[in-house]
């Protein structure tokens, strides 16, 4: 970073009223940026506008660590050094349209640097991306066909159903092959989400934890083991899972290494991957979380690592 150069960063995030001010990963990065003297602005994705070859947003600058905001102001994207795409899924047509507009801006301008790149987000969503590395995964099928579900139940005693474009455990179910509700639930998911369903071999050892690994610029920098509450199979922290310390096995380190070069090639700077029993289940590229838990467990400041890495490139 050039000496005395003032850095401007825009965070495209959901309304602050919807976020936990203490545990939200986006806000942790915002606060760290403020500590480093970065001018931090926030904006809602719905306020993005394209006109006459330029993209603007209605942004509000963050005053201080209290996260109070100045009055809204129309800002053009080329005036920012960094643009964080941090709104939560669902990855619907609004999300995709936003990526299209940001991708258009990227083609016409040198600034800002995107975290993460809109083309990468658009092309590699959370549950599609892992399929490029299917050899690292539990047996997984993406289908709309009941016949395919029958095939999977012949192969596996228990299966997990997942909608393709949701987040946080929404719409995820587990069924054994004897369960009469499996097929009706499969059809309900197809009808509700209007897309194929991920049908995945259930991993019994999820009871020992679902590891969230954070990768910055293609390198693994920390991992949290999320353990489901008793009797549950979803390890999401907001659903009652608990965060604990963990170490990566050599197999898991190899998965991270294999993914790292692909992430860098697609400008996916800040990514969270999920590993259950040394197998890859998801690659989170939209708004990965877990950095607050890493700070609490290990005293690792991921937000600072993010800024140090970013400021070295401007």
Residue pairs with C-beta under 8 A, 6 or more apart in sequence:
1 7
1 311
1 312
1 314
2 314
5 314
6 37
6 39
7 37
7 38
7 39
7 81
7 82
7 311
7 314
8 38
8 39
8 41
8 79
8 80
8 81
8 82
9 33
9 38
9 39
9 40
9 41
9 80
9 81
9 82
9 83
9 84
9 112
10 41
10 42
10 43
10 57
10 59
10 75
10 77
10 80
10 82
10 83
10 84
10 112
11 26
11 29
11 30
11 40
11 41
11 42
11 43
11 84
11 86
12 42
12 43
12 44
12 45
12 48
12 57
12 83
12 84
12 85
12 86
12 87
12 98
13 19
13 26
13 42
13 43
13 44
13 84
13 86
13 87
13 287
14 44
14 87
14 88
15 44
16 27
16 42
16 67
16 69
19 26
19 27
21 27
21 67
22 292
23 292
24 289
24 292
25 287
25 288
25 289
25 290
25 291
25 292
26 84
26 86
26 287
27 67
28 291
28 292
28 295
28 302
28 303
29 84
29 291
29 303
29 306
29 307
30 40
30 42
30 62
30 67
31 65
31 67
31 303
32 301
32 303
32 304
32 306
32 307
33 40
33 303
33 307
34 40
34 62
34 64
34 65
35 65
36 304
36 307
36 311
38 307
39 61
40 61
40 62
41 59
41 60
41 61
41 62
41 75
41 80
42 59
42 60
42 62
42 69
43 57
43 58
43 59
43 60
43 75
44 58
45 87
45 94
45 95
45 98
46 94
47 57
47 58
47 59
48 55
48 56
48 57
48 98
48 101
48 102
49 55
49 56
49 57
50 101
50 104
50 105
53 108
54 76
54 77
54 78
54 105
55 76
55 77
55 101
55 102
55 104
55 105
56 74
56 75
56 76
56 77
57 74
57 75
57 77
58 72
58 73
58 74
58 75
59 72
59 73
59 74
59 75
60 69
60 70
60 71
60 72
60 73
61 69
61 70
61 73
62 68
62 69
62 70
63 69
63 70
77 83
77 102
77 105
77 109
77 111
77 112
78 105
78 109
78 110
78 111
78 112
79 111
80 111
80 112
81 111
81 112
81 113
81 314
82 112
82 113
82 114
82 115
82 310
82 314
83 102
83 112
83 113
83 114
83 115
84 115
85 98
85 99
85 102
85 114
85 115
85 116
85 118
85 121
85 286
85 287
86 287
87 95
87 98
87 286
87 287
88 167
88 168
88 286
88 287
89 95
89 126
89 165
89 166
89 167
89 286
89 287
90 165
90 166
90 167
91 125
91 126
91 164
91 165
91 286
92 165
95 286
96 122
98 118
99 118
99 119
99 121
99 122
100 118
100 122
102 114
102 118
103 118
103 119
103 122
106 114
106 117
106 118
106 119
113 310
113 313
113 314
114 267
115 269
115 270
115 306
115 310
116 267
116 268
116 269
116 270
116 271
116 285
116 286
117 266
117 267
117 268
117 269
119 266
119 267
120 266
120 267
120 268
120 285
121 268
121 285
121 286
123 266
124 132
124 266
124 268
124 283
124 285
125 164
125 165
125 285
125 286
126 167
126 282
126 283
126 284
126 285
126 286
127 142
127 162
127 164
127 165
127 198
127 282
128 142
128 164
129 283
129 285
130 136
130 137
130 140
130 280
130 281
130 282
130 283
131 137
131 140
131 142
132 262
133 255
133 258
133 259
133 280
134 140
136 255
136 258
136 279
136 280
137 200
137 279
137 280
137 281
138 200
138 201
138 202
138 203
138 276
138 279
138 281
139 152
139 155
139 156
139 200
139 201
140 198
140 199
140 200
140 201
141 148
141 151
141 152
141 198
141 199
141 200
142 164
142 196
142 197
142 198
142 199
143 149
143 196
143 197
143 199
144 190
144 196
144 197
146 183
146 186
146 187
148 199
149 159
149 182
149 183
149 186
149 199
152 159
152 199
152 201
153 159
153 177
153 182
154 177
155 201
156 177
156 201
156 202
157 176
157 177
157 202
158 174
158 175
158 176
158 177
158 201
158 202
158 204
159 174
159 175
159 177
159 182
159 199
159 200
159 201
159 202
160 172
160 173
160 174
160 198
160 199
160 200
160 201
160 202
160 233
161 171
161 172
161 173
161 174
161 175
161 182
161 185
161 186
161 189
161 197
161 198
161 199
162 171
162 172
162 197
162 198
162 200
163 170
163 171
163 172
163 189
163 192
163 193
163 195
163 197
163 198
164 193
164 195
164 196
164 197
164 198
165 193
165 195
166 193
167 286
168 236
168 238
168 239
169 234
169 236
169 239
171 189
171 192
171 193
172 234
173 185
173 189
174 202
174 233
175 181
175 182
175 185
176 182
186 197
186 199
189 197
190 196
190 197
200 281
202 233
203 276
203 277
203 279
205 276
205 277
206 228
206 233
206 235
206 276
206 277
207 227
207 228
207 233
208 227
208 277
209 225
209 226
209 227
209 235
209 244
209 246
209 276
210 225
210 226
210 227
210 228
210 235
210 241
210 274
210 275
210 276
210 281
211 223
211 224
211 225
211 226
211 246
211 248
211 252
211 274
211 275
211 276
212 223
212 224
212 226
212 272
212 273
212 274
212 288
212 289
212 290
213 220
213 222
213 223
213 248
213 252
213 256
213 272
213 273
213 274
213 275
214 220
214 221
214 222
214 223
214 270
214 271
214 272
214 288
214 290
214 291
214 294
214 302
215 221
215 256
215 259
215 260
215 263
215 270
215 271
215 272
215 273
216 269
216 270
216 302
216 305
216 306
216 309
217 263
217 264
217 269
217 309
218 259
218 260
218 261
218 263
218 264
219 256
219 260
220 248
220 253
220 256
220 260
221 300
221 302
221 305
222 290
222 291
222 294
222 298
222 300
222 302
223 246
223 247
223 248
223 294
224 243
224 244
224 245
224 246
224 290
224 293
224 294
224 297
225 243
225 244
225 245
225 246
226 235
226 236
226 237
226 241
226 242
226 243
226 244
227 235
227 241
227 242
227 243
227 244
228 234
228 235
228 240
228 241
229 239
229 240
229 241
229 242
232 239
232 240
232 241
234 241
235 241
237 243
237 293
243 293
243 296
243 297
244 297
245 297
245 298
248 256
249 278
251 278
252 275
252 278
255 273
255 275
255 278
255 280
256 273
259 271
259 273
259 280
259 283
263 269
263 271
268 285
269 306
269 309
269 310
270 288
270 306
271 283
271 284
271 285
271 288
272 283
272 284
272 288
272 289
272 290
273 280
273 282
273 283
273 284
274 280
274 281
274 282
274 283
274 284
275 281
291 302
291 303
294 300
294 302
295 301
295 302
295 303
